[in-house]
Amino acid sequence: MAVFAAADAPMRARAVCEAMDVELTPSNINNARLKLKRLVERGILVETEHGLFTRPRP
């Protein structure tokens, strides 16, 4: 969540991996995308467009 606190715009899974210094392999990016989608289902994040994730606005 710290990645999204510092972000000023919605982020893609690849950008989240880069911000967390995770190796940019297809499997790591897909795993991050799945985790981000789970956070959307729980209401912690919002998917503004297909593949763009951000924190919900109050």
mmCIF file as Biopython writes it, N, C-alpha, C and O atoms, coordinates in Angstrom:
data_model
#
loop_
_atom_site.group_PDB
_atom_site.id
_atom_site.type_symbol
_atom_site.label_atom_id
_atom_site.label_alt_id
_atom_site.label_comp_id
_atom_site.label_asym_id
_atom_site.label_entity_id
_atom_site.label_seq_id
_atom_site.pdbx_PDB_ins_code
_atom_site.Cartn_x
_atom_site.Cartn_y
_atom_site.Cartn_z
_atom_site.occupancy
_atom_site.B_iso_or_equiv
_atom_site.auth_seq_id
_atom_site.auth_asym_id
_atom_site.pdbx_PDB_model_num
ATOM 1   N N  . MET A ? 1  ? 0.821   -1.194  0.000   1.0 0.0 1  A 1 
ATOM 2   C CA . MET A ? 1  ? 0.000   0.000   0.000   1.0 0.0 1  A 1 
ATOM 3   C C  . MET A ? 1  ? 0.866   1.260   0.000   1.0 0.0 1  A 1 
ATOM 4   O O  . MET A ? 1  ? 0.412   2.323   -0.425  1.0 0.0 1  A 1 
ATOM 5   N N  . ALA A ? 2  ? 2.086   1.151   0.465   1.0 0.0 2  A 1 
ATOM 6   C CA . ALA A ? 2  ? 2.966   2.317   0.458   1.0 0.0 2  A 1 
ATOM 7   C C  . ALA A ? 2  ? 3.255   2.782   -0.959  1.0 0.0 2  A 1 
ATOM 8   O O  . ALA A ? 2  ? 3.477   3.969   -1.198  1.0 0.0 2  A 1 
ATOM 9   N N  . VAL A ? 3  ? 3.252   1.852   -1.889  1.0 0.0 3  A 1 
ATOM 10  C CA . VAL A ? 3  ? 3.477   2.208   -3.291  1.0 0.0 3  A 1 
ATOM 11  C C  . VAL A ? 3  ? 2.372   3.136   -3.773  1.0 0.0 3  A 1 
ATOM 12  O O  . VAL A ? 3  ? 2.641   4.107   -4.480  1.0 0.0 3  A 1 
ATOM 13  N N  . PHE A ? 4  ? 1.130   2.843   -3.397  1.0 0.0 4  A 1 
ATOM 14  C CA . PHE A ? 4  ? 0.009   3.666   -3.839  1.0 0.0 4  A 1 
ATOM 15  C C  . PHE A ? 4  ? -0.083  4.976   -3.059  1.0 0.0 4  A 1 
ATOM 16  O O  . PHE A ? 4  ? -0.619  5.959   -3.571  1.0 0.0 4  A 1 
ATOM 17  N N  . ALA A ? 5  ? 0.430   5.004   -1.830  1.0 0.0 5  A 1 
ATOM 18  C CA . ALA A ? 5  ? 0.443   6.241   -1.053  1.0 0.0 5  A 1 
ATOM 19  C C  . ALA A ? 5  ? 1.366   7.272   -1.693  1.0 0.0 5  A 1 
ATOM 20  O O  . ALA A ? 5  ? 1.101   8.473   -1.644  1.0 0.0 5  A 1 
ATOM 21  N N  . ALA A ? 6  ? 2.446   6.791   -2.292  1.0 0.0 6  A 1 
ATOM 22  C CA . ALA A ? 6  ? 3.403   7.698   -2.921  1.0 0.0 6  A 1 
ATOM 23  C C  . ALA A ? 6  ? 3.041   8.020   -4.368  1.0 0.0 6  A 1 
ATOM 24  O O  . ALA A ? 6  ? 3.580   8.965   -4.945  1.0 0.0 6  A 1 
ATOM 25  N N  . ALA A ? 7  ? 2.145   7.252   -4.952  1.0 0.0 7  A 1 
ATOM 26  C CA . ALA A ? 7  ? 1.798   7.444   -6.369  1.0 0.0 7  A 1 
ATOM 27  C C  . ALA A ? 7  ? 0.815   8.600   -6.530  1.0 0.0 7  A 1 
ATOM 28  O O  . ALA A ? 7  ? -0.078  8.797   -5.706  1.0 0.0 7  A 1 
ATOM 29  N N  . ASP A ? 8  ? 0.999   9.353   -7.602  1.0 0.0 8  A 1 
ATOM 30  C CA . ASP A ? 8  ? 0.089   10.460  -7.877  1.0 0.0 8  A 1 
ATOM 31  C C  . ASP A ? 8  ? -0.872  10.142  -9.011  1.0 0.0 8  A 1 
ATOM 32  O O  . ASP A ? 8  ? -1.694  10.979  -9.384  1.0 0.0 8  A 1 
ATOM 33  N N  . ALA A ? 9  ? -0.773  8.937   -9.562  1.0 0.0 9  A 1 
ATOM 34  C CA . ALA A ? 9  ? -1.644  8.509   -10.658 1.0 0.0 9  A 1 
ATOM 35  C C  . ALA A ? 9  ? -1.864  7.004   -10.534 1.0 0.0 9  A 1 
ATOM 36  O O  . ALA A ? 9  ? -1.092  6.319   -9.863  1.0 0.0 9  A 1 
ATOM 37  N N  . PRO A ? 10 ? -2.908  6.486   -11.174 1.0 0.0 10 A 1 
ATOM 38  C CA . PRO A ? 10 ? -3.109  5.028   -11.166 1.0 0.0 10 A 1 
ATOM 39  C C  . PRO A ? 10 ? -1.900  4.304   -11.738 1.0 0.0 10 A 1 
ATOM 40  O O  . PRO A ? 10 ? -1.187  4.831   -12.592 1.0 0.0 10 A 1 
ATOM 41  N N  . MET A ? 11 ? -1.681  3.082   -11.250 1.0 0.0 11 A 1 
ATOM 42  C CA . MET A ? 11 ? -0.501  2.319   -11.639 1.0 0.0 11 A 1 
ATOM 43  C C  . MET A ? 11 ? -0.897  0.976   -12.234 1.0 0.0 11 A 1 
ATOM 44  O O  . MET A ? 11 ? -1.922  0.397   -11.875 1.0 0.0 11 A 1 
ATOM 45  N N  . ARG A ? 12 ? -0.069  0.494   -13.148 1.0 0.0 12 A 1 
ATOM 46  C CA . ARG A ? 12 ? -0.217  -0.848  -13.704 1.0 0.0 12 A 1 
ATOM 47  C C  . ARG A ? 12 ? 0.602   -1.815  -12.861 1.0 0.0 12 A 1 
ATOM 48  O O  . ARG A ? 12 ? 1.468   -1.401  -12.091 1.0 0.0 12 A 1 
ATOM 49  N N  . ALA A ? 13 ? 0.324   -3.098  -13.012 1.0 0.0 13 A 1 
ATOM 50  C CA . ALA A ? 13 ? 1.011   -4.126  -12.229 1.0 0.0 13 A 1 
ATOM 51  C C  . ALA A ? 13 ? 2.517   -4.065  -12.452 1.0 0.0 13 A 1 
ATOM 52  O O  . ALA A ? 13 ? 3.287   -4.264  -11.512 1.0 0.0 13 A 1 
ATOM 53  N N  . ARG A ? 14 ? 2.941   -3.797  -13.663 1.0 0.0 14 A 1 
ATOM 54  C CA . ARG A ? 14 ? 4.378   -3.709  -13.960 1.0 0.0 14 A 1 
ATOM 55  C C  . ARG A ? 14 ? 5.023   -2.571  -13.164 1.0 0.0 14 A 1 
ATOM 56  O O  . ARG A ? 14 ? 6.115   -2.736  -12.620 1.0 0.0 14 A 1 
ATOM 57  N N  . ALA A ? 15 ? 4.357   -1.431  -13.097 1.0 0.0 15 A 1 
ATOM 58  C CA . ALA A ? 15 ? 4.890   -0.286  -12.350 1.0 0.0 15 A 1 
ATOM 59  C C  . ALA A ? 15 ? 4.944   -0.585  -10.854 1.0 0.0 15 A 1 
ATOM 60  O O  . ALA A ? 15 ? 5.856   -0.132  -10.161 1.0 0.0 15 A 1 
ATOM 61  N N  . VAL A ? 16 ? 3.973   -1.344  -10.358 1.0 0.0 16 A 1 
ATOM 62  C CA . VAL A ? 16 ? 3.982   -1.729  -8.944  1.0 0.0 16 A 1 
ATOM 63  C C  . VAL A ? 16 ? 5.188   -2.623  -8.667  1.0 0.0 16 A 1 
ATOM 64  O O  . VAL A ? 16 ? 5.866   -2.454  -7.653  1.0 0.0 16 A 1 
ATOM 65  N N  . CYS A ? 17 ? 5.459   -3.571  -9.563  1.0 0.0 17 A 1 
ATOM 66  C CA . CYS A ? 17 ? 6.632   -4.439  -9.406  1.0 0.0 17 A 1 
ATOM 67  C C  . CYS A ? 17 ? 7.919   -3.620  -9.423  1.0 0.0 17 A 1 
ATOM 68  O O  . CYS A ? 17 ? 8.824   -3.860  -8.623  1.0 0.0 17 A 1 
ATOM 69  N N  . GLU A ? 18 ? 7.999   -2.662  -10.329 1.0 0.0 18 A 1 
ATOM 70  C CA . GLU A ? 18 ? 9.188   -1.808  -10.395 1.0 0.0 18 A 1 
ATOM 71  C C  . GLU A ? 18 ? 9.364   -1.027  -9.106  1.0 0.0 18 A 1 
ATOM 72  O O  . GLU A ? 18 ? 10.480  -0.909  -8.600  1.0 0.0 18 A 1 
ATOM 73  N N  . ALA A ? 19 ? 8.270   -0.488  -8.566  1.0 0.0 19 A 1 
ATOM 74  C CA . ALA A ? 19 ? 8.347   0.303   -7.341  1.0 0.0 19 A 1 
ATOM 75  C C  . ALA A ? 19 ? 8.745   -0.538  -6.133  1.0 0.0 19 A 1 
ATOM 76  O O  . ALA A ? 19 ? 9.340   -0.027  -5.184  1.0 0.0 19 A 1 
ATOM 77  N N  . MET A ? 20 ? 8.418   -1.825  -6.172  1.0 0.0 20 A 1 
ATOM 78  C CA . MET A ? 20 ? 8.754   -2.711  -5.063  1.0 0.0 20 A 1 
ATOM 79  C C  . MET A ? 20 ? 10.067  -3.442  -5.305  1.0 0.0 20 A 1 
ATOM 80  O O  . MET A ? 20 ? 10.431  -4.320  -4.522  1.0 0.0 20 A 1 
ATOM 81  N N  . ASP A ? 21 ? 10.785  -3.100  -6.369  1.0 0.0 21 A 1 
ATOM 82  C CA . ASP A ? 21 ? 12.057  -3.738  -6.729  1.0 0.0 21 A 1 
ATOM 83  C C  . ASP A ? 21 ? 11.929  -5.250  -6.882  1.0 0.0 21 A 1 
ATOM 84  O O  . ASP A ? 21 ? 12.790  -6.009  -6.437  1.0 0.0 21 A 1 
ATOM 85  N N  . VAL A ? 22 ? 10.834  -5.673  -7.521  1.0 0.0 22 A 1 
ATOM 86  C CA . VAL A ? 22 ? 10.619  -7.082  -7.833  1.0 0.0 22 A 1 
ATOM 87  C C  . VAL A ? 22 ? 11.109  -7.317  -9.256  1.0 0.0 22 A 1 
ATOM 88  O O  . VAL A ? 22 ? 10.928  -6.468  -10.128 1.0 0.0 22 A 1 
ATOM 89  N N  . GLU A ? 23 ? 11.724  -8.460  -9.488  1.0 0.0 23 A 1 
ATOM 90  C CA . GLU A ? 23 ? 12.216  -8.786  -10.828 1.0 0.0 23 A 1 
ATOM 91  C C  . GLU A ? 23 ? 11.055  -8.771  -11.824 1.0 0.0 23 A 1 
ATOM 92  O O  . GLU A ? 23 ? 9.989   -9.326  -11.553 1.0 0.0 23 A 1 
ATOM 93  N N  . LEU A ? 24 ? 11.266  -8.141  -12.962 1.0 0.0 24 A 1 
ATOM 94  C CA . LEU A ? 24 ? 10.207  -7.981  -13.954 1.0 0.0 24 A 1 
ATOM 95  C C  . LEU A ? 24 ? 10.131  -9.201  -14.877 1.0 0.0 24 A 1 
ATOM 96  O O  . LEU A ? 24 ? 10.566  -9.166  -16.028 1.0 0.0 24 A 1 
ATOM 97  N N  . THR A ? 25 ? 9.576   -10.254 -14.344 1.0 0.0 25 A 1 
ATOM 98  C CA . THR A ? 25 ? 9.318   -11.442 -15.148 1.0 0.0 25 A 1 
ATOM 99  C C  . THR A ? 25 ? 7.813   -11.538 -15.363 1.0 0.0 25 A 1 
ATOM 100 O O  . THR A ? 25 ? 7.045   -11.020 -14.552 1.0 0.0 25 A 1 
ATOM 101 N N  . PRO A ? 26 ? 7.379   -12.186 -16.428 1.0 0.0 26 A 1 
ATOM 102 C CA . PRO A ? 26 ? 5.930   -12.307 -16.653 1.0 0.0 26 A 1 
ATOM 103 C C  . PRO A ? 26 ? 5.180   -12.916 -15.475 1.0 0.0 26 A 1 
ATOM 104 O O  . PRO A ? 26 ? 4.068   -12.491 -15.164 1.0 0.0 26 A 1 
ATOM 105 N N  . SER A ? 27 ? 5.772   -13.900 -14.820 1.0 0.0 27 A 1 
ATOM 106 C CA . SER A ? 27 ? 5.074   -14.524 -13.694 1.0 0.0 27 A 1 
ATOM 107 C C  . SER A ? 27 ? 4.932   -13.564 -12.512 1.0 0.0 27 A 1 
ATOM 108 O O  . SER A ? 27 ? 3.888   -13.545 -11.861 1.0 0.0 27 A 1 
ATOM 109 N N  . ASN A ? 28 ? 5.952   -12.779 -12.228 1.0 0.0 28 A 1 
ATOM 110 C CA . ASN A ? 28 ? 5.858   -11.809 -11.132 1.0 0.0 28 A 1 
ATOM 111 C C  . ASN A ? 28 ? 4.829   -10.725 -11.437 1.0 0.0 28 A 1 
ATOM 112 O O  . ASN A ? 28 ? 4.079   -10.315 -10.551 1.0 0.0 28 A 1 
ATOM 113 N N  . ILE A ? 29 ? 4.790   -10.262 -12.673 1.0 0.0 29 A 1 
ATOM 114 C CA . ILE A ? 29 ? 3.821   -9.233  -13.054 1.0 0.0 29 A 1 
ATOM 115 C C  . ILE A ? 29 ? 2.408   -9.789  -12.978 1.0 0.0 29 A 1 
ATOM 116 O O  . ILE A ? 29 ? 1.504   -9.109  -12.491 1.0 0.0 29 A 1 
ATOM 117 N N  . ASN A ? 30 ? 2.197   -11.027 -13.455 1.0 0.0 30 A 1 
ATOM 118 C CA . ASN A ? 30 ? 0.868   -11.644 -13.374 1.0 0.0 30 A 1 
ATOM 119 C C  . ASN A ? 30 ? 0.450   -11.872 -11.927 1.0 0.0 30 A 1 
ATOM 120 O O  . ASN A ? 30 ? -0.715  -11.666 -11.586 1.0 0.0 30 A 1 
ATOM 121 N N  . ASN A ? 31 ? 1.377   -12.294 -11.071 1.0 0.0 31 A 1 
ATOM 122 C CA . ASN A ? 31 ? 1.056   -12.467 -9.652  1.0 0.0 31 A 1 
ATOM 123 C C  . ASN A ? 31 ? 0.671   -11.144 -9.010  1.0 0.0 31 A 1 
ATOM 124 O O  . ASN A ? 31 ? -0.275  -11.088 -8.224  1.0 0.0 31 A 1 
ATOM 125 N N  . ALA A ? 32 ? 1.386   -10.092 -9.333  1.0 0.0 32 A 1 
ATOM 126 C CA . ALA A ? 32 ? 1.046   -8.772  -8.797  1.0 0.0 32 A 1 
ATOM 127 C C  . ALA A ? 32 ? -0.330  -8.344  -9.276  1.0 0.0 32 A 1 
ATOM 128 O O  . ALA A ? 32 ? -1.116  -7.799  -8.501  1.0 0.0 32 A 1 
ATOM 129 N N  . ARG A ? 33 ? -0.628  -8.586  -10.549 1.0 0.0 33 A 1 
ATOM 130 C CA . ARG A ? 33 ? -1.935  -8.220  -11.112 1.0 0.0 33 A 1 
ATOM 131 C C  . ARG A ? 33 ? -3.061  -8.963  -10.388 1.0 0.0 33 A 1 
ATOM 132 O O  . ARG A ? 33 ? -4.095  -8.373  -10.074 1.0 0.0 33 A 1 
ATOM 133 N N  . LEU A ? 34 ? -2.860  -10.256 -10.126 1.0 0.0 34 A 1 
ATOM 134 C CA . LEU A ? 34 ? -3.877  -11.032 -9.414  1.0 0.0 34 A 1 
ATOM 135 C C  . LEU A ? 34 ? -4.087  -10.506 -7.993  1.0 0.0 34 A 1 
ATOM 136 O O  . LEU A ? 34 ? -5.219  -10.429 -7.517  1.0 0.0 34 A 1 
ATOM 137 N N  . LYS A ? 35 ? -3.004  -10.148 -7.325  1.0 0.0 35 A 1 
ATOM 138 C CA . LYS A ? 35 ? -3.121  -9.601  -5.973  1.0 0.0 35 A 1 
ATOM 139 C C  . LYS A ? 35 ? -3.815  -8.245  -5.985  1.0 0.0 35 A 1 
ATOM 140 O O  . LYS A ? 35 ? -4.611  -7.943  -5.095  1.0 0.0 35 A 1 
ATOM 141 N N  . LEU A ? 36 ? -3.515  -7.428  -6.994  1.0 0.0 36 A 1 
ATOM 142 C CA . LEU A ? 36 ? -4.176  -6.127  -7.103  1.0 0.0 36 A 1 
ATOM 143 C C  . LEU A ? 36 ? -5.668  -6.307  -7.354  1.0 0.0 36 A 1 
ATOM 144 O O  . LEU A ? 36 ? -6.481  -5.569  -6.796  1.0 0.0 36 A 1 
ATOM 145 N N  . LYS A ? 37 ? -6.035  -7.274  -8.182  1.0 0.0 37 A 1 
ATOM 146 C CA . LYS A ? 37 ? -7.461  -7.547  -8.451  1.0 0.0 37 A 1 
ATOM 147 C C  . LYS A ? 37 ? -8.168  -8.022  -7.180  1.0 0.0 37 A 1 
ATOM 148 O O  . LYS A ? 37 ? -9.327  -7.674  -6.953  1.0 0.0 37 A 1 
ATOM 149 N N  . ARG A ? 38 ? -7.477  -8.818  -6.343  1.0 0.0 38 A 1 
ATOM 150 C CA . ARG A ? 38 ? -8.065  -9.242  -5.072  1.0 0.0 38 A 1 
ATOM 151 C C  . ARG A ? 38 ? -8.300  -8.046  -4.154  1.0 0.0 38 A 1 
ATOM 152 O O  . ARG A ? 38 ? -9.311  -7.979  -3.455  1.0 0.0 38 A 1 
ATOM 153 N N  . LEU A ? 39 ? -7.365  -7.107  -4.162  1.0 0.0 39 A 1 
ATOM 154 C CA . LEU A ? 39 ? -7.540  -5.899  -3.347  1.0 0.0 39 A 1 
ATOM 155 C C  . LEU A ? 39 ? -8.711  -5.064  -3.859  1.0 0.0 39 A 1 
ATOM 156 O O  . LEU A ? 39 ? -9.390  -4.408  -3.071  1.0 0.0 39 A 1 
ATOM 157 N N  . VAL A ? 40 ? -8.953  -5.081  -5.164  1.0 0.0 40 A 1 
ATOM 158 C CA . VAL A ? 40 ? -10.118 -4.397  -5.729  1.0 0.0 40 A 1 
ATOM 159 C C  . VAL A ? 40 ? -11.400 -5.060  -5.235  1.0 0.0 40 A 1 
ATOM 160 O O  . VAL A ? 40 ? -12.344 -4.372  -4.845  1.0 0.0 40 A 1 
ATOM 161 N N  . GLU A ? 41 ? -11.440 -6.395  -5.248  1.0 0.0 41 A 1 
ATOM 162 C CA . GLU A ? 41 ? -12.617 -7.127  -4.776  1.0 0.0 41 A 1 
ATOM 163 C C  . GLU A ? 41 ? -12.916 -6.818  -3.312  1.0 0.0 41 A 1 
ATOM 164 O O  . GLU A ? 41 ? -14.078 -6.794  -2.906  1.0 0.0 41 A 1 
ATOM 165 N N  . ARG A ? 42 ? -11.891 -6.586  -2.534  1.0 0.0 42 A 1 
ATOM 166 C CA . ARG A ? 42 ? -12.061 -6.293  -1.099  1.0 0.0 42 A 1 
ATOM 167 C C  . ARG A ? 42 ? -12.351 -4.821  -0.829  1.0 0.0 42 A 1 
ATOM 168 O O  . ARG A ? 42 ? -12.625 -4.447  0.312   1.0 0.0 42 A 1 
ATOM 169 N N  . GLY A ? 43 ? -12.296 -3.987  -1.853  1.0 0.0 43 A 1 
ATOM 170 C CA . GLY A ? 43 ? -12.589 -2.570  -1.691  1.0 0.0 43 A 1 
ATOM 171 C C  . GLY A ? 43 ? -11.408 -1.746  -1.218  1.0 0.0 43 A 1 
ATOM 172 O O  . GLY A ? 43 ? -11.580 -0.582  -0.857  1.0 0.0 43 A 1 
ATOM 173 N N  . ILE A ? 44 ? -10.215 -2.317  -1.209  1.0 0.0 44 A 1 
ATOM 174 C CA . ILE A ? 44 ? -9.034  -1.597  -0.750  1.0 0.0 44 A 1 
ATOM 175 C C  . ILE A ? 44 ? -8.468  -0.730  -1.864  1.0 0.0 44 A 1 
ATOM 176 O O  . ILE A ? 44 ? -7.975  0.370   -1.613  1.0 0.0 44 A 1 
ATOM 177 N N  . LEU A ? 45 ? -8.538  -1.230  -3.102  1.0 0.0 45 A 1 
ATOM 178 C CA . LEU A ? 45 ? -8.111  -0.479  -4.285  1.0 0.0 45 A 1 
ATOM 179 C C  . LEU A ? 45 ? -9.274  -0.362  -5.251  1.0 0.0 45 A 1 
ATOM 180 O O  . LEU A ? 45 ? -10.302 -1.021  -5.094  1.0 0.0 45 A 1 
ATOM 181 N N  . VAL A ? 46 ? -9.095  0.488   -6.254  1.0 0.0 46 A 1 
ATOM 182 C CA . VAL A ? 46 ? -10.080 0.678   -7.309  1.0 0.0 46 A 1 
ATOM 183 C C  . VAL A ? 46 ? -9.369  0.506   -8.641  1.0 0.0 46 A 1 
ATOM 184 O O  . VAL A ? 46 ? -8.247  0.980   -8.821  1.0 0.0 46 A 1 
ATOM 185 N N  . GLU A ? 47 ? -10.027 -0.178  -9.577  1.0 0.0 47 A 1 
ATOM 186 C CA . GLU A ? 47 ? -9.484  -0.304  -10.924 1.0 0.0 47 A 1 
ATOM 187 C C  . GLU A ? 47 ? -10.195 0.742   -11.779 1.0 0.0 47 A 1 
ATOM 188 O O  . GLU A ? 47 ? -11.334 0.536   -12.200 1.0 0.0 47 A 1 
ATOM 189 N N  . THR A ? 48 ? -9.519  1.871   -12.035 1.0 0.0 48 A 1 
ATOM 190 C CA . THR A ? 48 ? -10.142 2.986   -12.744 1.0 0.0 48 A 1 
ATOM 191 C C  . THR A ? 48 ? -10.390 2.675   -14.206 1.0 0.0 48 A 1 
ATOM 192 O O  . THR A ? 48 ? -11.431 3.038   -14.753 1.0 0.0 48 A 1 
ATOM 193 N N  . GLU A ? 49 ? -9.448  2.009   -14.837 1.0 0.0 49 A 1 
ATOM 194 C CA . GLU A ? 49 ? -9.577  1.509   -16.198 1.0 0.0 49 A 1 
ATOM 195 C C  . GLU A ? 49 ? -9.006  0.103   -16.181 1.0 0.0 49 A 1 
ATOM 196 O O  . GLU A ? 49 ? -8.422  -0.326  -15.185 1.0 0.0 49 A 1 
ATOM 197 N N  . HIS A ? 50 ? -9.173  -0.604  -17.271 1.0 0.0 50 A 1 
ATOM 198 C CA . HIS A ? 50 ? -8.648  -1.966  -17.332 1.0 0.0 50 A 1 
ATOM 199 C C  . HIS A ? 50 ? -7.137  -1.954  -17.096 1.0 0.0 50 A 1 
ATOM 200 O O  . HIS A ? 50 ? -6.381  -1.420  -17.908 1.0 0.0 50 A 1 
ATOM 201 N N  . GLY A ? 51 ? -6.701  -2.548  -15.973 1.0 0.0 51 A 1 
ATOM 202 C CA . GLY A ? 51 ? -5.283  -2.654  -15.679 1.0 0.0 51 A 1 
ATOM 203 C C  . GLY A ? 51 ? -4.678  -1.492  -14.916 1.0 0.0 51 A 1 
ATOM 204 O O  . GLY A ? 51 ? -3.484  -1.521  -14.620 1.0 0.0 51 A 1 
ATOM 205 N N  . LEU A ? 52 ? -5.455  -0.472  -14.588 1.0 0.0 52 A 1 
ATOM 206 C CA . LEU A ? 52 ? -4.949  0.677   -13.826 1.0 0.0 52 A 1 
ATOM 207 C C  . LEU A ? 52 ? -5.554  0.649   -12.424 1.0 0.0 52 A 1 
ATOM 208 O O  . LEU A ? 52 ? -6.773  0.646   -12.257 1.0 0.0 52 A 1 
ATOM 209 N N  . PHE A ? 53 ? -4.683  0.629   -11.429 1.0 0.0 53 A 1 
ATOM 210 C CA . PHE A ? 53 ? -5.126  0.492   -10.040 1.0 0.0 53 A 1 
ATOM 211 C C  . PHE A ? 53 ? -4.716  1.716   -9.234  1.0 0.0 53 A 1 
ATOM 212 O O  . PHE A ? 53 ? -3.646  2.287   -9.446  1.0 0.0 53 A 1 
ATOM 213 N N  . THR A ? 54 ? -5.585  2.109   -8.307  1.0 0.0 54 A 1 
ATOM 214 C CA . THR A ? 54 ? -5.297  3.236   -7.428  1.0 0.0 54 A 1 
ATOM 215 C C  . THR A ? 54 ? -6.103  3.080   -6.137  1.0 0.0 54 A 1 
ATOM 216 O O  . THR A ? 54 ? -6.965  2.208   -6.032  1.0 0.0 54 A 1 
ATOM 217 N N  . ARG A ? 55 ? -5.814  3.926   -5.171  1.0 0.0 55 A 1 
ATOM 218 C CA . ARG A ? 55 ? -6.591  3.938   -3.945  1.0 0.0 55 A 1 
ATOM 219 C C  . ARG A ? 55 ? -7.907  4.658   -4.207  1.0 0.0 55 A 1 
ATOM 220 O O  . ARG A ? 55 ? -7.955  5.586   -5.014  1.0 0.0 55 A 1 
ATOM 221 N N  . PRO A ? 56 ? -8.977  4.239   -3.531  1.0 0.0 56 A 1 
ATOM 222 C CA . PRO A ? 56 ? -10.267 4.926   -3.721  1.0 0.0 56 A 1 
ATOM 223 C C  . PRO A ? 56 ? -10.212 6.339   -3.139  1.0 0.0 56 A 1 
ATOM 224 O O  . PRO A ? 56 ? -9.555  6.586   -2.128  1.0 0.0 56 A 1 
ATOM 225 N N  . ARG A ? 57 ? -10.893 7.228   -3.777  1.0 0.0 57 A 1 
ATOM 226 C CA . ARG A ? 57 ? -10.973 8.612   -3.298  1.0 0.0 57 A 1 
ATOM 227 C C  . ARG A ? 57 ? -12.086 8.711   -2.255  1.0 0.0 57 A 1 
ATOM 228 O O  . ARG A ? 57 ? -13.154 8.126   -2.436  1.0 0.0 57 A 1 
ATOM 229 N N  . PRO A ? 58 ? -11.846 9.446   -1.162  1.0 0.0 58 A 1 
ATOM 230 C CA . PRO A ? 58 ? -12.884 9.576   -0.117  1.0 0.0 58 A 1 
ATOM 231 C C  . PRO A ? 58 ? -14.068 10.393  -0.561  1.0 0.0 58 A 1 
ATOM 232 O O  . PRO A ? 58 ? -15.010 10.584  0.208   1.0 0.0 58 A 1 
#
